[in-house]
Each structure stands twice: as structure tokens, then as C-alpha cells.
Amino acid sequence: MKAVRIHEDGGPEVLSYEDVPDPEPAPGEVLVSLRAASLNHLDVWIRKGLPSVPKPRILGADGAGVVVALGEGVTGFAAGDRVVINPGIVHDGRITVIGEHTDGTDCELKAIPAAQLYPLEDSLSFEEGAAFPLVFETAYRMLATKASVQEGEWVLIWGIGGGVALAAFELCRAFGARTIVTSSSLEKLERARSLGADLALDHGTDDVVAAIKDATGGRGADVVVETVGEATWERSLAAAAQDGRVVVCGATSGHSPPARLYRLWWKQLVVYGSTMGTAADFEGAYDLIRSGRARIHIDSTYPLAEATKAHERLESEAQFGKVVLRIPR
């Protein structure tokens, strides 16, 4: 089969579209002919070099396709079934991710534990099925499981346009929360407004904290979705309301932000760390998508053979939605 692998750390140029042996389903596994996969920033971090990831490695956490064969003991699926993959695997209390801890989905065939597969809704394309799992599962755990977002609350989401940010935005809408989104792109802010954002701010030129205080009657954001780190951390704490919740799932701008710790105790803030999610988080997010209460946003699609171009698009930070790879039959 064809797959996209890395043999060394580096930029998009280290991605290799190559032949690798076809996998066989072990007991408890299902062999899936993948029709689409999507990119996440996790793929970029792995490609640039995570010490814990051995090489060569097939990248990709998300995927959707068609069942080809069943391993011993598998029930509930049949050849020809359309399926979507839950990329998070909970083992001994730890959440591991397909594409990081095992070979991923940027390939034509993938043997997947049956417990990680779900029927792909008829109304969803393979591209849509591949676009939602990791980001929606991550956002659902942050907002529903950790922060318990309530109807009418204000939620600050930095960097609208990225996968987790857009998933968080859609989930907030489904929960009846009010959304504050930021970007340095006027085009992205306008798109967010057209999708229903309650407040859209340029985090490069606007006084984000003052604007949030003004919009919320001086209270601030009840929940802050923090994925950026050093560049936004101080403003996240300043913008948070009394008894607010700050949920952190990443730090794309750096992991060592300055912190005025007094904000934590004077405001009685709660800070949650969150990563990926459990089967319950995946199912909760998928239910909202299937019911039409949350929308999937795709920025662009590329053939699997053009994974290098797809990575370049993701790293450009110009995308609004997920970057998806189409996989030939």
C-alpha cells in the first residue's frame, strides 16, 4: 500500500510518499480501506521531532473509510461498512493517540482496534468523517467534561480558524454559550461573525481584555479555551471572570508564559489541563455532529501523494478549518 512516512525530523520536505507492506488485522482489529485522513498540529510536532516517537512513522490521527476485513473475534462490523476512527486510546488510565504512539492514518490501509471504530453517518462524507474526531473530541473534553460550560456563559476562544478553536466554537453554539473569538486575520474574524460569533476581536490590535469586559458588563469570560501559551496567557487570566475556568490543551507559542499568580487567588480561578479525550468525549461530540447541532469545517483537500503541500498549508496558519487528505481507493 501507499503511505506517508517520516524517516527523520524536519520540515514538510521530509514527508515520504512510499510503498509499505499491507497490514493484517490482529484478533480484535478491523482492516479499514481509508478514504480520507486529516492533518492536526500533532502531525507537525511529530514531524519536527518528538523524542518519544520512533521512526519511520506513518503520520495521521484522523481517518474514515470502508471495512475490508475483520480480525478474529470481531463482531458488529461487516465488509463494506463506512466507519470513522476515534484516534484516542485509553490504556491503563493514559490517553494515547493514533499516529503518535502507533502508526497513523496517512495510508491506504489501517488495522484498527474494533473499539476505536464507529459507523460513519450517512449524511457525512469521508472527508467530513476524517475532519472532526481529534479536534472535536479534544474540544468536547475541554468544554463539557472539564469546564462544564453552561447556556448563556461567555467563552473566549483564541485563534479562530484552527481545528480545535473551530470545534470549540461549534460546541459552544450547541451548548447555548456566547462566543468571543480572536484572530489577527480580518478575513477570519468576518467569517466567524458570519457563523454566529458574538464578539470577534483582532488580538494584534484590539485591547482584548477591555473589549471582553465591556461586552460582558465588566464580568469577563466565564471560560477561556487556552491553546496558545506564552503569547496569550496573561491576557487569558486578565480576561477571565471571577470564579472563571481556564482550560489548557496546548501552547503553540511557547510553554513558559509569565504569570501574575495573584490573579488566580484573587479571582478564584480554576485552571484545567486537558488532552484528547475518552470514548465518552468522542461520543458526546459525535452526537452533536450527527444531530446537526455542530458543524464540521474543512479548509482544503489534497491527494495523499501531495501531503507535503497539505503540511505547508497547515503551517501557513492561513487555514479556516481542517486540511484533509483524499486517499485513492
DOTOR-386932 format. One line per field, with one value per residue (C-alpha): x, y, z; chain; residue in one letter; residue number from 1. Coordinates in Angstrom, 3 decimals, always signed. Example, Ala and Ser with C-alpha at 12.3 -4.5 7.8 and 13.67 -1.06 7.14 Angstrom:
// residues 2
x = (+12.300|+13.670)
y = (-4.500|-1.060)
z = (+7.800|+7.140)
cadena = (A|A)
residuo = (a|s)
num = (1|2)
// end
This chain:
// residues 329
x = (+0.000|+0.951|+1.634|+3.149|+6.048|+8.843|+12.324|+13.878|+12.889|+12.352|+10.028|+7.381|+10.139|+10.902|+7.478|+7.914|+5.108|+6.162|+5.207|+4.905|+3.620|-0.144|-1.264|-3.210|-5.890|-4.887|-7.516|-9.891|-8.914|-10.645|-8.852|-10.066|-9.546|-9.053|-10.651|-9.668|-7.383|-6.929|-3.999|-3.565|-0.807|+0.200|+1.460|+3.645|+5.116|+5.871|+7.414|+9.615|+10.737|+9.143|+11.759|+9.197|+8.157|+10.260|+10.933|+9.952|+6.428|+3.226|+1.613|-2.079|-4.524|-7.842|-9.381|-12.543|-13.058|-14.604|-14.236|-12.269|-11.751|-12.315|-9.784|-10.592|-13.345|-14.665|-18.432|-20.661|-18.949|-19.046|-17.073|-18.318|-19.346|-18.445|-16.561|-14.835|-11.890|-11.723|-7.988|-7.767|-6.974|-7.195|-4.781|-4.024|-5.550|-3.392|-4.697|-2.583|-3.097|-3.008|-0.191|+1.908|+2.038|+1.295|+1.467|-1.220|-3.847|-1.955|-2.094|-4.366|-4.990|-5.061|-5.718|-7.671|-8.923|-12.647|-13.400|-11.998|-14.414|-17.855|-20.335|-19.915|-23.200|-24.743|-25.023|-21.253|-18.662|-15.407|-13.662|-16.032|-15.656|-11.885|-12.044|-13.757|-12.506|-9.359|-10.344|-13.952|-13.000|-10.373|-12.752|-15.602|-13.395|-12.260|-15.691|-18.143|-16.146|-13.705|-15.240|-18.936|-19.900|-23.453|-26.028|-25.529|-21.905|-19.228|-16.365|-13.115|-11.511|-8.109|-7.063|-10.297|-9.615|-7.608|-9.168|-9.618|-10.720|-13.422|-14.573|-14.784|-16.758|-19.254|-19.673|-20.269|-23.025|-24.546|-24.436|-26.041|-22.912|-21.841|-18.586|-15.681|-13.189|-9.880|-7.575|-5.061|-6.823|-9.708|-10.981|-11.153|-12.906|-15.503|-16.088|-16.501|-19.066|-20.973|-21.042|-22.548|-19.673|-20.996|-17.750|-14.790|-11.559|-8.206|-5.762|-2.959|-4.552|-7.592|-7.441|-8.893|-9.313|-11.054|-13.353|-14.362|-15.032|-17.163|-19.179|-19.818|-20.803|-17.467|-17.578|-15.183|-15.167|-16.625|-14.450|-11.195|-10.053|-6.265|-4.232|-1.594|+0.508|+3.113|+1.534|-1.910|-1.596|-1.504|-4.497|-6.350|-6.067|-6.901|-9.953|-11.335|-14.298|-14.404|-14.637|-13.779|-12.360|-9.283|-8.846|-5.430|-4.784|-1.698|+0.861|+1.653|+3.561|+5.649|+5.351|+6.795|+4.478|+4.854|+2.167|+0.816|-0.187|-2.254|-4.918|-5.505|-6.380|-7.965|-10.288|-10.665|-9.806|-9.737|-7.163|-7.747|-5.243|-6.854|-5.645|-7.539|-10.477|-12.180|-14.738|-17.450|-15.987|-15.816|-19.391|-20.663|-19.114|-20.233|-23.821|-23.857|-22.490|-24.969|-27.867|-26.743|-26.104|-22.365|-20.847|-17.619|-15.394|-12.996|-10.463|-8.929|-8.299|-5.214|-4.423|-2.427|+0.512|+0.549|+0.859|+3.805|+1.536|-1.073|+1.521|+2.642|-0.957|-1.376|+1.864|+0.936|-1.751|-3.978|-6.473|-10.014|-10.962|-9.322|-6.814|-7.832|-6.037|-8.025|-6.925|-7.489|-9.394)
y = (+0.000|+3.672|+5.680|+8.970|+8.347|+10.272|+8.823|+11.923|+15.173|+18.279|+20.384|+19.236|+18.117|+15.072|+13.551|+10.462|+9.025|+5.405|+1.750|-0.129|-3.650|-4.098|-4.584|-7.634|-7.333|-8.965|-10.503|-7.742|-5.487|-4.351|-3.704|-0.418|+0.918|+4.580|+7.123|+10.299|+11.476|+14.925|+16.896|+18.169|+20.235|+16.993|+15.825|+18.925|+18.441|+14.783|+15.636|+18.310|+15.883|+14.368|+12.255|+9.640|+8.852|+6.185|+6.357|+5.547|+6.586|+6.880|+10.169|+10.910|+10.573|+11.003|+8.858|+7.485|+4.664|+1.295|-2.021|-4.586|-7.480|-8.488|-9.925|-12.908|-12.283|-9.046|-8.620|-5.676|-4.780|-6.201|-5.699|-2.580|-0.689|+3.011|+3.847|+6.696|+6.303|+7.563|+8.397|+8.386|+5.091|+4.888|+2.316|+1.937|+5.354|+7.095|+8.513|+7.562|+8.774|+7.018|+8.489|+9.334|+6.148|+3.870|+4.261|+6.599|+7.085|+8.735|+5.481|+3.318|+0.538|+0.594|-2.160|-0.552|-1.971|-2.534|-0.498|+2.603|+2.407|+3.976|+3.860|+6.901|+8.776|+8.540|+12.328|+12.751|+12.391|+10.539|+13.920|+15.218|+11.996|+12.394|+16.088|+16.026|+13.297|+14.640|+18.300|+17.748|+15.100|+17.468|+20.441|+18.418|+17.239|+20.814|+22.420|+19.751|+17.300|+19.735|+23.231|+22.209|+25.126|+26.305|+28.045|+31.805|+31.749|+33.705|+31.626|+33.117|+31.169|+32.327|+31.898|+31.118|+29.175|+26.362|+22.947|+22.903|+26.556|+25.986|+22.797|+24.685|+27.442|+24.940|+23.160|+26.455|+27.265|+23.830|+24.381|+27.820|+29.633|+33.021|+33.096|+35.529|+34.668|+36.244|+36.290|+38.595|+37.962|+40.281|+37.704|+35.009|+37.369|+38.218|+34.530|+33.872|+36.662|+35.175|+31.832|+33.416|+34.613|+37.040|+39.032|+38.873|+40.654|+41.294|+40.070|+42.015|+45.462|+45.346|+45.647|+42.171|+42.312|+45.707|+44.662|+41.490|+43.379|+45.861|+43.156|+41.205|+44.129|+44.111|+40.430|+38.824|+35.425|+32.571|+30.076|+30.559|+28.000|+28.329|+26.687|+29.357|+29.688|+32.422|+34.922|+34.887|+33.535|+36.862|+38.136|+34.873|+35.316|+39.024|+38.391|+35.577|+36.340|+35.931|+32.158|+31.629|+28.463|+28.368|+25.132|+24.438|+21.860|+23.284|+26.064|+26.716|+29.944|+28.560|+26.599|+29.083|+32.104|+34.878|+34.647|+37.102|+34.399|+36.749|+36.669|+33.006|+33.506|+36.962|+35.819|+32.291|+30.909|+27.217|+26.029|+22.680|+20.724|+18.688|+16.464|+14.430|+12.575|+9.319|+7.300|+9.209|+12.531|+11.284|+10.023|+13.244|+15.311|+12.899|+13.022|+16.806|+16.489|+13.773|+15.841|+18.845|+20.988|+21.247|+21.809|+20.464|+22.997|+21.884|+24.378|+22.405|+18.909|+17.362|+13.939|+11.704|+11.979|+15.754|+15.560|+17.954|+20.689|+19.913|+20.352|+23.624|+24.833|+23.894|+25.600|+28.765|+29.384|+30.712|+27.865|+28.192|+24.637|+21.274|+20.334|+16.935|+14.258|+12.299|+8.687|+6.784|+3.504)
z = (+0.000|-0.266|+2.889|+4.007|+6.385|+8.026|+8.454|+10.033|+11.713|+9.629|+7.531|+5.070|+2.714|+4.919|+4.184|+2.032|-0.123|-0.406|-0.560|+2.734|+3.455|+3.733|+7.360|+8.532|+11.228|+14.517|+16.798|+17.859|+14.951|+11.766|+8.479|+7.006|+3.499|+4.325|+2.006|+3.861|+6.657|+8.150|+9.481|+13.026|+14.602|+16.301|+12.898|+12.610|+16.088|+15.370|+12.006|+13.576|+16.255|+19.354|+21.157|+22.172|+18.583|+16.833|+13.106|+10.474|+11.385|+9.364|+10.382|+10.902|+13.794|+11.987|+9.299|+7.734|+5.279|+4.496|+6.331|+4.294|+6.708|+10.332|+12.733|+14.901|+17.441|+15.934|+15.753|+14.919|+11.637|+8.126|+4.936|+3.165|+6.317|+6.306|+9.505|+11.315|+13.700|+17.277|+17.498|+21.303|+23.003|+26.800|+28.234|+31.951|+32.577|+29.948|+26.679|+23.676|+20.120|+16.768|+14.686|+17.747|+19.784|+16.808|+13.036|+11.766|+9.093|+6.227|+4.300|+2.170|+4.704|+8.501|+11.054|+13.906|+17.222|+16.728|+19.866|+18.104|+15.175|+14.819|+11.934|+9.705|+9.476|+6.000|+5.833|+6.269|+3.522|+4.152|+4.202|+6.880|+8.853|+8.839|+9.735|+13.116|+15.519|+17.220|+17.378|+18.434|+20.992|+22.410|+22.494|+23.995|+26.855|+27.494|+27.428|+28.573|+30.682|+32.306|+32.286|+32.258|+30.024|+30.644|+28.483|+28.443|+29.638|+27.787|+26.335|+25.000|+22.143|+20.900|+17.263|+15.422|+12.238|+13.781|+14.221|+18.000|+18.078|+15.456|+17.165|+20.473|+18.738|+17.315|+20.647|+22.447|+19.976|+20.577|+24.346|+24.070|+25.278|+23.928|+21.984|+21.943|+19.191|+18.246|+15.242|+13.598|+10.269|+9.424|+6.928|+9.617|+12.012|+9.379|+8.671|+12.388|+12.633|+9.702|+11.542|+14.643|+16.848|+19.463|+19.647|+17.224|+18.162|+16.498|+19.132|+17.460|+17.559|+19.855|+23.629|+24.042|+27.813|+27.774|+24.929|+26.761|+29.984|+28.069|+26.277|+29.475|+31.676|+33.471|+34.383|+31.894|+30.233|+32.265|+30.370|+28.458|+25.878|+26.035|+23.263|+22.611|+25.770|+26.138|+23.739|+25.371|+28.920|+30.752|+28.794|+29.399|+33.166|+32.954|+30.757|+32.910|+35.142|+38.907|+39.532|+35.869|+34.370|+32.133|+30.162|+28.626|+25.909|+24.222|+23.991|+20.346|+21.090|+23.961|+27.180|+29.725|+29.951|+32.523|+35.158|+37.701|+40.135|+42.270|+39.552|+40.363|+44.006|+43.867|+41.093|+42.494|+39.049|+38.230|+35.677|+33.989|+31.949|+29.191|+26.379|+23.807|+25.349|+26.227|+24.280|+26.149|+24.952|+21.361|+21.508|+23.058|+20.279|+17.552|+18.829|+18.385|+14.852|+13.877|+15.194|+13.151|+16.221|+15.461|+12.029|+10.531|+8.757|+6.006|+4.678|+1.819|+0.478|-1.130|-2.589|-0.236|-2.630|-2.017|+1.770|+1.587|+0.181|+2.837|+5.608|+4.057|+4.089|+7.758|+8.773|+6.871|+9.535|+6.753|+7.026|+8.322|+9.191|+8.690|+5.995|+4.614|+2.584|-0.011|-0.251|-3.521|-3.477)
cadena = (A|A|A|A|A|A|A|A|A|A|A|A|A|A|A|A|A|A|A|A|A|A|A|A|A|A|A|A|A|A|A|A|A|A|A|A|A|A|A|A|A|A|A|A|A|A|A|A|A|A|A|A|A|A|A|A|A|A|A|A|A|A|A|A|A|A|A|A|A|A|A|A|A|A|A|A|A|A|A|A|A|A|A|A|A|A|A|A|A|A|A|A|A|A|A|A|A|A|A|A|A|A|A|A|A|A|A|A|A|A|A|A|A|A|A|A|A|A|A|A|A|A|A|A|A|A|A|A|A|A|A|A|A|A|A|A|A|A|A|A|A|A|A|A|A|A|A|A|A|A|A|A|A|A|A|A|A|A|A|A|A|A|A|A|A|A|A|A|A|A|A|A|A|A|A|A|A|A|A|A|A|A|A|A|A|A|A|A|A|A|A|A|A|A|A|A|A|A|A|A|A|A|A|A|A|A|A|A|A|A|A|A|A|A|A|A|A|A|A|A|A|A|A|A|A|A|A|A|A|A|A|A|A|A|A|A|A|A|A|A|A|A|A|A|A|A|A|A|A|A|A|A|A|A|A|A|A|A|A|A|A|A|A|A|A|A|A|A|A|A|A|A|A|A|A|A|A|A|A|A|A|A|A|A|A|A|A|A|A|A|A|A|A|A|A|A|A|A|A|A|A|A|A|A|A|A|A|A|A|A|A|A|A|A|A|A|A|A|A|A|A|A|A|A|A|A|A|A|A)
residuo = (m|k|a|v|r|i|h|e|d|g|g|p|e|v|l|s|y|e|d|v|p|d|p|e|p|a|p|g|e|v|l|v|s|l|r|a|a|s|l|n|h|l|d|v|w|i|r|k|g|l|p|s|v|p|k|p|r|i|l|g|a|d|g|a|g|v|v|v|a|l|g|e|g|v|t|g|f|a|a|g|d|r|v|v|i|n|p|g|i|v|h|d|g|r|i|t|v|i|g|e|h|t|d|g|t|d|c|e|l|k|a|i|p|a|a|q|l|y|p|l|e|d|s|l|s|f|e|e|g|a|a|f|p|l|v|f|e|t|a|y|r|m|l|a|t|k|a|s|v|q|e|g|e|w|v|l|i|w|g|i|g|g|g|v|a|l|a|a|f|e|l|c|r|a|f|g|a|r|t|i|v|t|s|s|s|l|e|k|l|e|r|a|r|s|l|g|a|d|l|a|l|d|h|g|t|d|d|v|v|a|a|i|k|d|a|t|g|g|r|g|a|d|v|v|v|e|t|v|g|e|a|t|w|e|r|s|l|a|a|a|a|q|d|g|r|v|v|v|c|g|a|t|s|g|h|s|p|p|a|r|l|y|r|l|w|w|k|q|l|v|v|y|g|s|t|m|g|t|a|a|d|f|e|g|a|y|d|l|i|r|s|g|r|a|r|i|h|i|d|s|t|y|p|l|a|e|a|t|k|a|h|e|r|l|e|s|e|a|q|f|g|k|v|v|l|r|i|p|r)
num = (1|2|3|4|5|6|7|8|9|10|11|12|13|14|15|16|17|18|19|20|21|22|23|24|25|26|27|28|29|30|31|32|33|34|35|36|37|38|39|40|41|42|43|44|45|46|47|48|49|50|51|52|53|54|55|56|57|58|59|60|61|62|63|64|65|66|67|68|69|70|71|72|73|74|75|76|77|78|79|80|81|82|83|84|85|86|87|88|89|90|91|92|93|94|95|96|97|98|99|100|101|102|103|104|105|106|107|108|109|110|111|112|113|114|115|116|117|118|119|120|121|122|123|124|125|126|127|128|129|130|131|132|133|134|135|136|137|138|139|140|141|142|143|144|145|146|147|148|149|150|151|152|153|154|155|156|157|158|159|160|161|162|163|164|165|166|167|168|169|170|171|172|173|174|175|176|177|178|179|180|181|182|183|184|185|186|187|188|189|190|191|192|193|194|195|196|197|198|199|200|201|202|203|204|205|206|207|208|209|210|211|212|213|214|215|216|217|218|219|220|221|222|223|224|225|226|227|228|229|230|231|232|233|234|235|236|237|238|239|240|241|242|243|244|245|246|247|248|249|250|251|252|253|254|255|256|257|258|259|260|261|262|263|264|265|266|267|268|269|270|271|272|273|274|275|276|277|278|279|280|281|282|283|284|285|286|287|288|289|290|291|292|293|294|295|296|297|298|299|300|301|302|303|304|305|306|307|308|309|310|311|312|313|314|315|316|317|318|319|320|321|322|323|324|325|326|327|328|329)
// end
